[in-house]
Amino acid sequence: MKNTLTGIEMQIDRIKKELQAIGEMRPGSLTRQYHSPHNKKGGFYQLSYTHHMKSRTAYVRKEFVADLKRQIKNYKRFKNLVNKWVDLSIQYSKIKIDSAIKK
């Protein structure tokens, strides 16, 4: 059991370090839209996201697309790491509680 708790602690520490290195992030999805979809003319990029329970949409200039893609990728990585951290914390808590009950 001690090894299991130590292993979980080590995994959580790795997650914390990864979280510190993430950098700029932004929620949402970036899509290519067209004023005339059938002819694929008048293309532009659109950012859509929900924050504080409000849905938002913004137009994005081409020169900011690469940066926004990186920020969105970082946000998805952040959410994934936080979810893993919560899963590990739940597992850690269950092990501690179960071991205390068995004593």
PyMOL CGO cylinders between C-alpha atoms (Angstrom):
from pymol import cmd
from pymol.cgo import CYLINDER

trace = [
    CYLINDER, 0.00, 0.00, 0.00, 2.82, 2.43, 0.88, 0.3, 1, 1, 1, 1, 1, 1,
    CYLINDER, 2.82, 2.43, 0.88, 4.37, 1.85, -2.54, 0.3, 1, 1, 1, 1, 1, 1,
    CYLINDER, 4.37, 1.85, -2.54, 1.03, 2.56, -4.20, 0.3, 1, 1, 1, 1, 1, 1,
    CYLINDER, 1.03, 2.56, -4.20, 0.63, 5.86, -2.36, 0.3, 1, 1, 1, 1, 1, 1,
    CYLINDER, 0.63, 5.86, -2.36, 4.21, 6.82, -3.15, 0.3, 1, 1, 1, 1, 1, 1,
    CYLINDER, 4.21, 6.82, -3.15, 3.65, 5.95, -6.82, 0.3, 1, 1, 1, 1, 1, 1,
    CYLINDER, 3.65, 5.95, -6.82, 0.53, 8.12, -6.94, 0.3, 1, 1, 1, 1, 1, 1,
    CYLINDER, 0.53, 8.12, -6.94, 2.38, 11.00, -5.27, 0.3, 1, 1, 1, 1, 1, 1,
    CYLINDER, 2.38, 11.00, -5.27, 5.15, 10.73, -7.86, 0.3, 1, 1, 1, 1, 1, 1,
    CYLINDER, 5.15, 10.73, -7.86, 2.63, 10.79, -10.71, 0.3, 1, 1, 1, 1, 1, 1,
    CYLINDER, 2.63, 10.79, -10.71, 0.94, 13.87, -9.22, 0.3, 1, 1, 1, 1, 1, 1,
    CYLINDER, 0.94, 13.87, -9.22, 4.32, 15.60, -8.89, 0.3, 1, 1, 1, 1, 1, 1,
    CYLINDER, 4.32, 15.60, -8.89, 5.04, 14.91, -12.58, 0.3, 1, 1, 1, 1, 1, 1,
    CYLINDER, 5.04, 14.91, -12.58, 1.65, 16.38, -13.51, 0.3, 1, 1, 1, 1, 1, 1,
    CYLINDER, 1.65, 16.38, -13.51, 2.35, 19.51, -11.44, 0.3, 1, 1, 1, 1, 1, 1,
    CYLINDER, 2.35, 19.51, -11.44, 5.66, 20.01, -13.25, 0.3, 1, 1, 1, 1, 1, 1,
    CYLINDER, 5.66, 20.01, -13.25, 4.00, 19.61, -16.64, 0.3, 1, 1, 1, 1, 1, 1,
    CYLINDER, 4.00, 19.61, -16.64, 1.32, 22.11, -15.65, 0.3, 1, 1, 1, 1, 1, 1,
    CYLINDER, 1.32, 22.11, -15.65, 3.96, 24.69, -14.76, 0.3, 1, 1, 1, 1, 1, 1,
    CYLINDER, 3.96, 24.69, -14.76, 5.44, 24.43, -18.24, 0.3, 1, 1, 1, 1, 1, 1,
    CYLINDER, 5.44, 24.43, -18.24, 2.24, 24.85, -20.25, 0.3, 1, 1, 1, 1, 1, 1,
    CYLINDER, 2.24, 24.85, -20.25, 2.34, 28.60, -20.99, 0.3, 1, 1, 1, 1, 1, 1,
    CYLINDER, 2.34, 28.60, -20.99, -0.38, 30.53, -22.80, 0.3, 1, 1, 1, 1, 1, 1,
    CYLINDER, -0.38, 30.53, -22.80, -3.68, 28.76, -23.24, 0.3, 1, 1, 1, 1, 1, 1,
    CYLINDER, -3.68, 28.76, -23.24, -7.16, 29.44, -24.45, 0.3, 1, 1, 1, 1, 1, 1,
    CYLINDER, -7.16, 29.44, -24.45, -10.33, 27.36, -24.63, 0.3, 1, 1, 1, 1, 1, 1,
    CYLINDER, -10.33, 27.36, -24.63, -12.24, 26.80, -27.82, 0.3, 1, 1, 1, 1, 1, 1,
    CYLINDER, -12.24, 26.80, -27.82, -12.06, 25.48, -31.30, 0.3, 1, 1, 1, 1, 1, 1,
    CYLINDER, -12.06, 25.48, -31.30, -10.76, 27.18, -34.40, 0.3, 1, 1, 1, 1, 1, 1,
    CYLINDER, -10.76, 27.18, -34.40, -12.53, 26.48, -37.66, 0.3, 1, 1, 1, 1, 1, 1,
    CYLINDER, -12.53, 26.48, -37.66, -12.24, 27.66, -41.23, 0.3, 1, 1, 1, 1, 1, 1,
    CYLINDER, -12.24, 27.66, -41.23, -15.48, 29.18, -42.48, 0.3, 1, 1, 1, 1, 1, 1,
    CYLINDER, -15.48, 29.18, -42.48, -16.52, 30.44, -45.89, 0.3, 1, 1, 1, 1, 1, 1,
    CYLINDER, -16.52, 30.44, -45.89, -18.87, 33.20, -46.98, 0.3, 1, 1, 1, 1, 1, 1,
    CYLINDER, -18.87, 33.20, -46.98, -19.72, 30.97, -49.94, 0.3, 1, 1, 1, 1, 1, 1,
    CYLINDER, -19.72, 30.97, -49.94, -19.28, 27.37, -48.70, 0.3, 1, 1, 1, 1, 1, 1,
    CYLINDER, -19.28, 27.37, -48.70, -20.18, 25.73, -52.02, 0.3, 1, 1, 1, 1, 1, 1,
    CYLINDER, -20.18, 25.73, -52.02, -17.42, 27.56, -53.88, 0.3, 1, 1, 1, 1, 1, 1,
    CYLINDER, -17.42, 27.56, -53.88, -15.12, 27.81, -50.85, 0.3, 1, 1, 1, 1, 1, 1,
    CYLINDER, -15.12, 27.81, -50.85, -14.74, 31.54, -51.41, 0.3, 1, 1, 1, 1, 1, 1,
    CYLINDER, -14.74, 31.54, -51.41, -14.31, 34.28, -48.86, 0.3, 1, 1, 1, 1, 1, 1,
    CYLINDER, -14.31, 34.28, -48.86, -12.59, 32.08, -46.29, 0.3, 1, 1, 1, 1, 1, 1,
    CYLINDER, -12.59, 32.08, -46.29, -11.96, 33.22, -42.73, 0.3, 1, 1, 1, 1, 1, 1,
    CYLINDER, -11.96, 33.22, -42.73, -11.16, 31.67, -39.35, 0.3, 1, 1, 1, 1, 1, 1,
    CYLINDER, -11.16, 31.67, -39.35, -13.56, 31.59, -36.47, 0.3, 1, 1, 1, 1, 1, 1,
    CYLINDER, -13.56, 31.59, -36.47, -12.85, 30.91, -32.80, 0.3, 1, 1, 1, 1, 1, 1,
    CYLINDER, -12.85, 30.91, -32.80, -15.73, 29.50, -30.75, 0.3, 1, 1, 1, 1, 1, 1,
    CYLINDER, -15.73, 29.50, -30.75, -15.64, 28.86, -27.02, 0.3, 1, 1, 1, 1, 1, 1,
    CYLINDER, -15.64, 28.86, -27.02, -17.66, 28.91, -23.82, 0.3, 1, 1, 1, 1, 1, 1,
    CYLINDER, -17.66, 28.91, -23.82, -16.36, 30.66, -20.72, 0.3, 1, 1, 1, 1, 1, 1,
    CYLINDER, -16.36, 30.66, -20.72, -18.29, 31.43, -17.53, 0.3, 1, 1, 1, 1, 1, 1,
    CYLINDER, -18.29, 31.43, -17.53, -21.29, 29.74, -19.11, 0.3, 1, 1, 1, 1, 1, 1,
    CYLINDER, -21.29, 29.74, -19.11, -21.34, 32.21, -22.01, 0.3, 1, 1, 1, 1, 1, 1,
    CYLINDER, -21.34, 32.21, -22.01, -20.79, 31.09, -25.56, 0.3, 1, 1, 1, 1, 1, 1,
    CYLINDER, -20.79, 31.09, -25.56, -18.60, 33.37, -27.63, 0.3, 1, 1, 1, 1, 1, 1,
    CYLINDER, -18.60, 33.37, -27.63, -17.46, 33.55, -31.21, 0.3, 1, 1, 1, 1, 1, 1,
    CYLINDER, -17.46, 33.55, -31.21, -14.70, 35.70, -32.65, 0.3, 1, 1, 1, 1, 1, 1,
    CYLINDER, -14.70, 35.70, -32.65, -13.18, 36.19, -36.06, 0.3, 1, 1, 1, 1, 1, 1,
    CYLINDER, -13.18, 36.19, -36.06, -9.45, 35.55, -36.28, 0.3, 1, 1, 1, 1, 1, 1,
    CYLINDER, -9.45, 35.55, -36.28, -6.93, 37.03, -38.69, 0.3, 1, 1, 1, 1, 1, 1,
    CYLINDER, -6.93, 37.03, -38.69, -4.65, 34.62, -40.52, 0.3, 1, 1, 1, 1, 1, 1,
    CYLINDER, -4.65, 34.62, -40.52, -1.53, 35.92, -38.77, 0.3, 1, 1, 1, 1, 1, 1,
    CYLINDER, -1.53, 35.92, -38.77, -2.92, 34.82, -35.38, 0.3, 1, 1, 1, 1, 1, 1,
    CYLINDER, -2.92, 34.82, -35.38, -4.08, 31.33, -36.40, 0.3, 1, 1, 1, 1, 1, 1,
    CYLINDER, -4.08, 31.33, -36.40, -0.85, 29.48, -35.54, 0.3, 1, 1, 1, 1, 1, 1,
    CYLINDER, -0.85, 29.48, -35.54, -0.63, 31.15, -32.13, 0.3, 1, 1, 1, 1, 1, 1,
    CYLINDER, -0.63, 31.15, -32.13, -4.27, 30.38, -31.33, 0.3, 1, 1, 1, 1, 1, 1,
    CYLINDER, -4.27, 30.38, -31.33, -3.86, 26.76, -32.39, 0.3, 1, 1, 1, 1, 1, 1,
    CYLINDER, -3.86, 26.76, -32.39, -0.96, 26.45, -29.94, 0.3, 1, 1, 1, 1, 1, 1,
    CYLINDER, -0.96, 26.45, -29.94, -2.97, 28.10, -27.16, 0.3, 1, 1, 1, 1, 1, 1,
    CYLINDER, -2.97, 28.10, -27.16, -5.94, 25.80, -27.76, 0.3, 1, 1, 1, 1, 1, 1,
    CYLINDER, -5.94, 25.80, -27.76, -3.65, 22.77, -27.77, 0.3, 1, 1, 1, 1, 1, 1,
    CYLINDER, -3.65, 22.77, -27.77, -2.14, 23.94, -24.48, 0.3, 1, 1, 1, 1, 1, 1,
    CYLINDER, -2.14, 23.94, -24.48, -5.60, 24.36, -22.97, 0.3, 1, 1, 1, 1, 1, 1,
    CYLINDER, -5.60, 24.36, -22.97, -6.58, 20.82, -23.96, 0.3, 1, 1, 1, 1, 1, 1,
    CYLINDER, -6.58, 20.82, -23.96, -3.33, 19.55, -22.44, 0.3, 1, 1, 1, 1, 1, 1,
    CYLINDER, -3.33, 19.55, -22.44, -4.09, 21.53, -19.26, 0.3, 1, 1, 1, 1, 1, 1,
    CYLINDER, -4.09, 21.53, -19.26, -7.59, 20.05, -18.97, 0.3, 1, 1, 1, 1, 1, 1,
    CYLINDER, -7.59, 20.05, -18.97, -6.26, 16.53, -19.57, 0.3, 1, 1, 1, 1, 1, 1,
    CYLINDER, -6.26, 16.53, -19.57, -3.57, 16.92, -16.89, 0.3, 1, 1, 1, 1, 1, 1,
    CYLINDER, -3.57, 16.92, -16.89, -6.02, 18.36, -14.37, 0.3, 1, 1, 1, 1, 1, 1,
    CYLINDER, -6.02, 18.36, -14.37, -8.41, 15.46, -14.97, 0.3, 1, 1, 1, 1, 1, 1,
    CYLINDER, -8.41, 15.46, -14.97, -5.58, 12.97, -14.44, 0.3, 1, 1, 1, 1, 1, 1,
    CYLINDER, -5.58, 12.97, -14.44, -4.61, 14.78, -11.25, 0.3, 1, 1, 1, 1, 1, 1,
    CYLINDER, -4.61, 14.78, -11.25, -8.18, 14.56, -9.93, 0.3, 1, 1, 1, 1, 1, 1,
    CYLINDER, -8.18, 14.56, -9.93, -8.39, 10.86, -10.83, 0.3, 1, 1, 1, 1, 1, 1,
    CYLINDER, -8.39, 10.86, -10.83, -5.14, 10.16, -8.99, 0.3, 1, 1, 1, 1, 1, 1,
    CYLINDER, -5.14, 10.16, -8.99, -6.25, 12.21, -5.99, 0.3, 1, 1, 1, 1, 1, 1,
    CYLINDER, -6.25, 12.21, -5.99, -9.48, 10.23, -5.74, 0.3, 1, 1, 1, 1, 1, 1,
    CYLINDER, -9.48, 10.23, -5.74, -7.54, 6.98, -5.97, 0.3, 1, 1, 1, 1, 1, 1,
    CYLINDER, -7.54, 6.98, -5.97, -5.08, 8.21, -3.31, 0.3, 1, 1, 1, 1, 1, 1,
    CYLINDER, -5.08, 8.21, -3.31, -7.89, 9.21, -0.98, 0.3, 1, 1, 1, 1, 1, 1,
    CYLINDER, -7.89, 9.21, -0.98, -9.68, 5.86, -1.38, 0.3, 1, 1, 1, 1, 1, 1,
    CYLINDER, -9.68, 5.86, -1.38, -6.51, 3.93, -0.58, 0.3, 1, 1, 1, 1, 1, 1,
    CYLINDER, -6.51, 3.93, -0.58, -5.87, 6.03, 2.54, 0.3, 1, 1, 1, 1, 1, 1,
    CYLINDER, -5.87, 6.03, 2.54, -9.44, 5.63, 3.76, 0.3, 1, 1, 1, 1, 1, 1,
    CYLINDER, -9.44, 5.63, 3.76, -9.51, 1.88, 3.06, 0.3, 1, 1, 1, 1, 1, 1,
    CYLINDER, -9.51, 1.88, 3.06, -6.24, 1.36, 4.89, 0.3, 1, 1, 1, 1, 1, 1,
    CYLINDER, -6.24, 1.36, 4.89, -7.48, 3.36, 7.91, 0.3, 1, 1, 1, 1, 1, 1,
    CYLINDER, -7.48, 3.36, 7.91, -10.68, 1.29, 8.07, 0.3, 1, 1, 1, 1, 1, 1,
    CYLINDER, -10.68, 1.29, 8.07, -8.76, -1.99, 7.94, 0.3, 1, 1, 1, 1, 1, 1,
    CYLINDER, -8.76, -1.99, 7.94, -6.61, -1.02, 10.94, 0.3, 1, 1, 1, 1, 1, 1,
]
cmd.load_cgo(trace, "trace")
